[in-house]
């Protein structure tokens, strides 16, 4: 089920009520585990089986890995876990993509090959829970973490509904210990958790779905060429939409977990105030970028094996990171662009090692970063390379004869909302939400909370899925 | 977690929230809105599933908004003893739904298919994805529909897509953008019941300004035919393709003993004139009946189906829909009987 639905509200109230009863910790964990399977099955019940397979295979692989004394045996159990997890991901997410590309290759070689229909439904959140379970096996294999002592704690780590389908991507060391010890939740924790959930749902329902999704769709999915203004507004609308959609999900998830007494890591830290791309990736989808750093970039050599190897590791990581987002070459190009940006930034930092920008230069570099990120969003959102090319041509003034696509209301609302988002990110650049909340007068918080809740209700969201569910 | 007086903050937020909500609800009630059920995909899916769950062998209504507004289920039930299942969808050609019934070997009811020329013969489908939605609807979507239908829709007047925040904002007096062709939005026209029985919203009958707004909306859309159908040469292949779909579906249903009757519900004034100008009866309706071999009820052929009040030219006023249904049902029943006797 999605957070922005009546079903979730009813579900969450029941879970919260059961979790607040004076029952044993073990019962509460069973309650959360059952609720999490229910949460997942509410989309498509058979796919719970995949969760079970992933959970059980990794649990036993790690048990055997720990018991094995020979390095080869340890490695074999680790490889088994990786193959099962990545195999499921490859089959469900990349099967059709691989077949299509194989057919193109065959065609290029002059061999007629028609791939079979690949009408496989993508299980929601498979990319997220696959990465979570993989991190468990790899952390234990690399001796960074102890294996979970209880199967219940481990199964709950994989399945815990706030992070299950769209992150934050949790590590076992972050969550399993929280399940091991009985935790109580204070009234203030629940109230702050509810405030976070309201903020997250406001971002998703009011901003992303209510005002930004439609202009982005109008421009990106139109058959007509976009002019400069429409292409930029459409792209800015998507930059705002994807942030509000995904950060909204993460904030709601963190709030839901907090209501239940669990802490989850930040997934976004005001990314549109980033200066440079390494800064951006420390602020955007933080749990994915740290996962890619720890399990891909560093094992590929990181920056320890010379300049050439560093750039190779960087590009490979970002290309695969792009592919993780979706089985389409446009996502690979999106990742590749970020890889190039990161590589150029690294080269410039090496060249101008002592440079410290002043306030104006910092702002201009931030603006440049945001502009270049918008270029990457074109590939992320465009349904095809040809549409991406049309969008970029429009953005750089190549479609002067294009007819307008967006009405005035969209031009004004997108400009206002995106300007508000970017300004807020700059104001909050070196702060956290918690530190800001600690300084704002209580009556201001009450008004903001009440207004956001009111806007959520009158926006009458249609319960649309979050964008990252498809990844 | 920041240390703040979260109890009073929550209380203040809740008071403000309730106050604003009461204000918002009062505003829309003063505007004339009353609570009603949403014409959602979930509501349509619920009715479509009744065909499977109840092995329904009564009448199924397909079509566009005219069948939705003009055929009153309770009046029909009062005459025939059984309420039909309402599957008509606004702004949408019924052909995909006729094909869906044709593909369902367990369906053995009667089918009345509304024909709104601009939709039926162009194949336009604003709500065409509802079939896929019904097929893929997950448990959480079903329960969400049930919760909404039980706890929210019967009680809140502002719970209507026409009063959603972004729609209200878009209706403010924004300057026109030069070169952009826009149509006035289709406004709220109806109130719906739990089984998708739909009646014209009272405001259209009593508020001349609102009525003029809706009329202007229709005329802006019908001022000229769509570019891909603006000459007979361009339009006819599209019309023929839609009729061919109907021919195939009707043949499949007829082979199973399912009677299908077409209905051209009334439209009047400039709207009727525009429909006849762009899609004249001889090139559309007459061909449809001739090629499908199915009977059709055209309002111009039946004096008892004419002369109703249609405030915005396209749909019948609420009370008029009762009278229309009472006049229509016996004609439809006779047509079904004749088909069964063949």
HADDOCK unambig.tbl for C-alpha pairs under 7 A between the chains (distance, minus, plus):
assign (segid A and resid 1 and name CA) (segid B and resid 140 and name CA) 5.52 0.50 0.50
assign (segid A and resid 5 and name CA) (segid B and resid 144 and name CA) 6.69 0.50 0.50
assign (segid A and resid 6 and name CA) (segid B and resid 144 and name CA) 5.29 0.50 0.50
assign (segid A and resid 6 and name CA) (segid B and resid 147 and name CA) 6.75 0.50 0.50
assign (segid A and resid 7 and name CA) (segid B and resid 140 and name CA) 6.01 0.50 0.50
assign (segid A and resid 7 and name CA) (segid B and resid 143 and name CA) 6.13 0.50 0.50
assign (segid A and resid 7 and name CA) (segid B and resid 144 and name CA) 4.88 0.50 0.50
assign (segid A and resid 42 and name CA) (segid B and resid 138 and name CA) 6.34 0.50 0.50
assign (segid A and resid 42 and name CA) (segid B and resid 139 and name CA) 5.03 0.50 0.50
assign (segid A and resid 42 and name CA) (segid B and resid 140 and name CA) 4.91 0.50 0.50
assign (segid A and resid 43 and name CA) (segid B and resid 138 and name CA) 5.10 0.50 0.50
assign (segid A and resid 43 and name CA) (segid B and resid 139 and name CA) 6.33 0.50 0.50
assign (segid A and resid 43 and name CA) (segid B and resid 140 and name CA) 6.37 0.50 0.50
assign (segid A and resid 44 and name CA) (segid B and resid 138 and name CA) 6.12 0.50 0.50
assign (segid A and resid 188 and name CA) (segid B and resid 6 and name CA) 5.77 0.50 0.50
assign (segid A and resid 191 and name CA) (segid B and resid 6 and name CA) 6.24 0.50 0.50
assign (segid A and resid 191 and name CA) (segid B and resid 10 and name CA) 6.97 0.50 0.50
assign (segid A and resid 192 and name CA) (segid B and resid 6 and name CA) 6.96 0.50 0.50
assign (segid A and resid 210 and name CA) (segid B and resid 166 and name CA) 5.73 0.50 0.50
assign (segid A and resid 211 and name CA) (segid B and resid 166 and name CA) 6.36 0.50 0.50
assign (segid A and resid 403 and name CA) (segid B and resid 179 and name CA) 6.50 0.50 0.50
assign (segid A and resid 404 and name CA) (segid B and resid 179 and name CA) 6.37 0.50 0.50
assign (segid A and resid 404 and name CA) (segid B and resid 180 and name CA) 5.51 0.50 0.50
assign (segid A and resid 405 and name CA) (segid B and resid 180 and name CA) 6.65 0.50 0.50
assign (segid A and resid 407 and name CA) (segid B and resid 177 and name CA) 6.23 0.50 0.50
assign (segid A and resid 408 and name CA) (segid B and resid 174 and name CA) 6.35 0.50 0.50
assign (segid A and resid 408 and name CA) (segid B and resid 175 and name CA) 6.49 0.50 0.50
assign (segid A and resid 408 and name CA) (segid B and resid 176 and name CA) 6.63 0.50 0.50
assign (segid A and resid 408 and name CA) (segid B and resid 177 and name CA) 5.97 0.50 0.50
assign (segid A and resid 409 and name CA) (segid B and resid 170 and name CA) 5.97 0.50 0.50
assign (segid A and resid 409 and name CA) (segid B and resid 174 and name CA) 6.22 0.50 0.50
assign (segid A and resid 434 and name CA) (segid B and resid 1 and name CA) 6.47 0.50 0.50
assign (segid A and resid 434 and name CA) (segid B and resid 2 and name CA) 5.60 0.50 0.50
assign (segid A and resid 437 and name CA) (segid B and resid 2 and name CA) 6.67 0.50 0.50
assign (segid A and resid 438 and name CA) (segid B and resid 2 and name CA) 5.29 0.50 0.50
assign (segid A and resid 438 and name CA) (segid B and resid 3 and name CA) 6.65 0.50 0.50
assign (segid A and resid 438 and name CA) (segid B and resid 4 and name CA) 6.76 0.50 0.50
assign (segid A and resid 442 and name CA) (segid B and resid 9 and name CA) 6.10 0.50 0.50
assign (segid A and resid 443 and name CA) (segid B and resid 9 and name CA) 6.75 0.50 0.50
assign (segid A and resid 445 and name CA) (segid B and resid 9 and name CA) 6.72 0.50 0.50
assign (segid A and resid 446 and name CA) (segid B and resid 9 and name CA) 4.80 0.50 0.50
assign (segid A and resid 446 and name CA) (segid B and resid 10 and name CA) 6.41 0.50 0.50
assign (segid A and resid 446 and name CA) (segid B and resid 12 and name CA) 5.35 0.50 0.50
assign (segid A and resid 446 and name CA) (segid B and resid 13 and name CA) 4.47 0.50 0.50
assign (segid A and resid 447 and name CA) (segid B and resid 13 and name CA) 5.85 0.50 0.50
assign (segid A and resid 449 and name CA) (segid B and resid 13 and name CA) 5.57 0.50 0.50
assign (segid A and resid 450 and name CA) (segid B and resid 13 and name CA) 4.06 0.50 0.50
assign (segid A and resid 450 and name CA) (segid B and resid 14 and name CA) 6.13 0.50 0.50
assign (segid A and resid 450 and name CA) (segid B and resid 16 and name CA) 5.47 0.50 0.50
assign (segid A and resid 450 and name CA) (segid B and resid 17 and name CA) 4.77 0.50 0.50
assign (segid A and resid 451 and name CA) (segid B and resid 17 and name CA) 6.61 0.50 0.50
assign (segid A and resid 453 and name CA) (segid B and resid 17 and name CA) 6.58 0.50 0.50
assign (segid A and resid 454 and name CA) (segid B and resid 17 and name CA) 5.50 0.50 0.50
assign (segid A and resid 454 and name CA) (segid B and resid 20 and name CA) 6.93 0.50 0.50
assign (segid A and resid 454 and name CA) (segid B and resid 21 and name CA) 6.70 0.50 0.50
assign (segid A and resid 458 and name CA) (segid B and resid 164 and name CA) 5.80 0.50 0.50
assign (segid A and resid 458 and name CA) (segid B and resid 165 and name CA) 5.72 0.50 0.50
assign (segid A and resid 459 and name CA) (segid B and resid 164 and name CA) 5.06 0.50 0.50
assign (segid A and resid 459 and name CA) (segid B and resid 165 and name CA) 4.67 0.50 0.50
assign (segid A and resid 459 and name CA) (segid B and resid 166 and name CA) 6.72 0.50 0.50
assign (segid A and resid 460 and name CA) (segid B and resid 164 and name CA) 5.75 0.50 0.50
